[in-house]
Amino acid sequence: MDPYITMGVTREMSDDDIKKAYRSLAIKYHPDHSGADTASKMADITEAYDLIKTKELRAKYDKEHSFHSDFTLWSKLFGECNIAKNFGKKPTGKSMQKKGRNITKTIRISKEKLFMPGQIPITYSRNSMCYNCSGTGASKFRKCPKCGGKGKIRSVISSSEGAKDVVTKCLNCMGKGLEVKEACNICGGTGYIKKDVTMSFYHDGKTMDYRFIGKGNSGKNNGENGDLMIKLRRRK
């Protein structure tokens, strides 16, 4: 999570301006005000505000996250490693994206509540993209030693028709041109951190299976989030 993006503010703004932005977002997204299921969004906004609400905190955050601030993680690496052009942007190609896993949760309630319309509260844990490494799982990278940072391997294959130049994806780095030098100390190299989510949804007293798009585990490399599946069942 980039707190500046989450709050829609810039590093140059004053403490008062950022406080005003937070209050404006709180009015818009706080469940008590919005009347909608925005608890998870509000939690993200509050977390972001706590990271950058003062000049001192912003300086600390920028220093700790200078590895990928102002530029995407991959463009920073491009500048440092001077490797293939495809690292000028954060990888967003479909071949590198991976949708997050769905989460299925069964909630058992009394017969009376099962067939009665009303709000159903729920708390669950999801894998959220690590804010420290932007989901890459690394605090430092280095050029892939197999392909020299190109992401491709060139080889010559001889056949009855003569020698042929063949270019294939480097399997050591899976075409990225980089490999992990040091794992992220926040997520331990997984690219994810566990996040508890508390929310509620309206139960119409009839539907027993609900699906909430994008409320599941975070995806990889800008991939879509998984979904949250809720199954309401009678308590035995």
N, C-alpha and C positions, 0 to 999 in steps of 0.2 A: 504494500500500500504506500503510495506517495501522498503524504498529508497535504501537500500544496494542491495536487490535482483533486483530491477528495473534497477539499474545502473551496476550491476554485479561487485561490489567492496566490500572491507572488511573494518572493522573499523580500522585496523592497517595501512592502506594506508595513505600516506601523502597528504596534500592539493594539491600539484602539480600533484600527480598521479590521484587523483579524478578529477581534472580539465582536465587532458589529456583524462580520460575515458569519461567525458562529451563531450568534443570536438569530440572524435571519434564517439560517439553515435549521436551527432548532425549532423555530416557529413552523417551518415548512414540513419537517420530517418527524417531529416528536409525535409518537402515537396518540398522545392525549389531545394534540392539536389537529393532526391530519385526519384522524378517524380511519386510518388505513394501517396495514401491516408494514410499518416502517421501522420497527425496533432494531433490526439488524443494520439498516442504513444509518440510523441515529447513533448506534454504537460505534460504527466506523468513523462518523463525523467527530464524535467526542474523543475517540482515540487519537485522531489526527490533530485536533485542537490541543490536546494535552502535550503533543510533541513539539508544537511550534507557536504556542500562545505568547511567548515573550521573545525579545530580541536575543537573550542569552540561550534560550532553548533552541531557537532557529540556528544560531551559530554552532551549537553543539551538534544538532541534527545534520547540518550541512557538512560539518567536518567529518562526522562518522560515516556519512553516506556520499561523500564526494566521489566515490568510485563510480556512482551512477546518477549523480545529480546534474541537472541542466541538460544532460545528454542521456540517451538510453544506455543501458549497460553495454550493449553491443557496439554502439558508436564510440564509446569510451575505449573499449578494447581495440577497436579499429585504429584509433589514434595512437594507442600505445604499442600495438603489435605490428601495425602496418601490414595487415594481411588482406585476404581476398575482399573484394568490394561488397560481397553479400553480407558482411558484418557491419556495414554502415548503418544498418537499421536493426531494431529488435526483430528476431525471427518471427515472422507472421505467416509464412507459407503453410499451406495445408499439410504438406508432407512433414512439417515439424510440429504442427499443432496436435494436441491431444485433449480430447474432452475429459473433464473430471468425472469421477465415478459418482453414480447416483447413491443416495442414502435412503434406506427404507426403515421406517420406524412404525412399530405397532403400538397403538395406545388402547389400553383396555379401560372402559368406563362402565358405569352402571347401566342397566337396561333403560332406566328413566332418561338419563342424559343421552344415551345412544340415539333415541328417537325424539329428542327435544332440540329445537333450534337454539343456537347460542354460541358464544365464543369458547374455543378450546385452546387452552394454553399448552405450549410445548417447549421443551429445552432439549437441545441436541448438540453434538460436537461435529465439526466439519474440518477438513483440511483446507486451510486458507493459505494463499501464496505468501511466502516469507517476505516481509517488508525489507529485510536486510540485504537479500541477494536477488530480489525480484524474481524468485522462483527458479533460479539457475542452480542453486545448491552450492555455489562457490563464492569465496571471498576474493580469490585470486585465480586467474587463468594463465595458461602459457600456450605457446604454439604447439600444435600437435607434432610430435617428432616424426611421425610416419609420413605425413604429407607436407610438412613445413608450413602449415597454416593455410594451405590452399583448399583443403577439404576434398581434394581429388587426387587419385593416384594414376599416373600415366605409365603404361607398360607396353612392351612390344611383343606381339604374338606372331610366331612364325607358323606358316602353313604352306600347303602345296602351291598356293597362289602368291606366296611371298610374305614379307613382313608387314604386319598391320599394327598401326598405333591405336591403342585402346585406352580410353579414359573412364575410370570407374570411381564411384564414391568411396572415400576413405572409410573403412569399417572401424578403424580405431577411434575416430572422433565422430563417426556417423555423418560426415560431410560438413561439420561445423567449423573445422579448422582449428579448434581449440580443445584443450582438455583441462580438467580441474587440477590446479596446483595446490590450493588450500581449500578445504571444505568450509562452508559457512558455519560459524560457531553458534549461530542462533538456531538454525534448523538441523544442524548436524549433517548437512549435505543432501537432505531429502528435497529441499525446495519448498517445503510446507511447514506450517506451524498449526497446532490444534487451536481451534477457536470455539468457545461455547456460544451458542446462539439461543436467545430466548425470544419467542414470538407467539402470536395467537392468530387463529383464523376462525372465520365464521362457518359453523356447521349447520346445514339446513335441516337436519333431522332425518334426512333420507339418504344422502350420499355417504358411502362407507369408505371409499378410497379416493384420496386427494393427491394431486400432483402439483408441485410448485416449481416452476421452471427456474433454473439457475440458482436454486437454494442449496444445491448439493456441494460436493467437493470442488475446489478450484481446478481449472484445467492447466495444462502445460503449454508454455510458449504462446500465450494469448489464446489458448484454446477455450472453448466454452465451458462454463461451469456445469457440473452435473445437476440433476434434479433431486428434489426431496419428495419422497413418496410416503404419505401418511395413510395408515390403515387403522380405521376405527373398528374395534371389536368389543363384544360384550364381555364384561368382567365375569370370570367363573366364580 
